[in-house]
């Protein structure tokens, strides 16, 4: 699977490290194989030769590659790789900006004199995610950091990890059933509190809420929003709260915006309007924003939109969203620190570590 990176890489070199290490793991570059030249690799993967050189250097440090004088870069046989480095795994259900931010923080905090990291990433494929969990458990790494993106990703074969007794740190708001492990996350209610205060400060009174994820988690945010609104005598009634199923986000290829876009279009066709609509996270916000703009409704003049959770959609969204930011690199750094402490023998009770949330005002409010 995918070997990861050291501290000095950028996003493109992270991606190239992942691709090359996966190809090595899958045997496309067998042990002893001479890699193509830097220029040839740059052309094959549509990156610069400088990015290629950075990525190859990372893989050399990890022991996957070796540069031989007068010959070039070759793939190292597994039996010749440094046995002194402990392996930790980062598992993500999706390749995204946020996954890269987690990974950047994780590798920044990793003691690379003692550890080598491997990344395992799917494209929102639940079945593949489940298989990866089982595969990694069988490989018995020293520890694992797992991003549990949504409730659906909790429903996998976690018992294999419990049996393997591998230290695990979970990222995200969801807890893994029947697995005692540490978590690093933001406080779910914090975003609701920030948004509620923002709505009151702007004197926005006709509020609605839409989301496509867990009612349990969003319920905490809704409660926090209502608490702040109530201080100003503003209500968020149940009939203005919409939960939307989003099956197309998990199909191949995934389209995490389509279901919210279609739902919002139908809602608008029935005459729905509000001053400001709040979204559980950026994916439904982008889908709804596309529907609103398609109906000719001016944003933010006629309708404002704000999200409880940044999802790295800056390149996709037709407008810059007002959204709550979580320091995902810091979560990655904290996760690897907590994991290394467990690997080094700390056996205290499971812990939850929280990171702060900040509200960034964009073009949609």
Secondary structure, DSSP 8 states (H G I E B T S, - for coil): -EE---TT--HHHHHHHHHHHHHHHTTSS-TT-B---HHHHHHHHT--HHHHHHHHHHHHHTTSEEEETTTEEEE--GGGS-TTSEEEEEEESS-SHHHHHHHHHHHHHS-TTTEEEEEEE-SS-HHHHHHHHHHHHHHT-SEEEEE--SGGGGSS-THHHHHHT-EEEEESS---TT---EEEEE-HHHHHHHHHHHHHHTT--SEEEEESS-HHHHHHHHHHHHHHHHTTT----GGGEEE---GGGGSSS--TTHHHHHHHHHHHHTT---SEEEESSHHHHHHHHHHHHHTT--TTTT-EEEESS--S-TTT-SS--EEEEE-HHHHHHHHHHHHHHHHTT------EEEE-EEEE--TT-
